[in-house]
Amino acid sequence: MNNDIIITGIFSFVGTLVGFIFGLRRKNAETDKIVLENVKGVIEVYTQTIEDMKKEIQELKKEIKDYRECIDKLEEELHTFKRKMEKGNCKDGDCE
């Protein structure tokens, strides 16, 4: 009779241990799945942010190019005006 109690106890312990191990593995797998989903979400947000920033950078580069062209034009006008001033072709700011 004592052997029956010991065998039942051993089987109960082994069954509980096996159940615990499989439960732990399942819990870890579910946790990993949730973590991966969260990481995917974060990656999507960062990817969209990067794309938005790329577009903004392109727009800013175009603006800078336009400003440089405007500055070059104004510098050329200034040099032309200075040359006319040096030649004495201007009176009271009115250059020929």
Helices and strands as residue ranges (DSSP letters): H 2-87, E 90-91, E 94-95
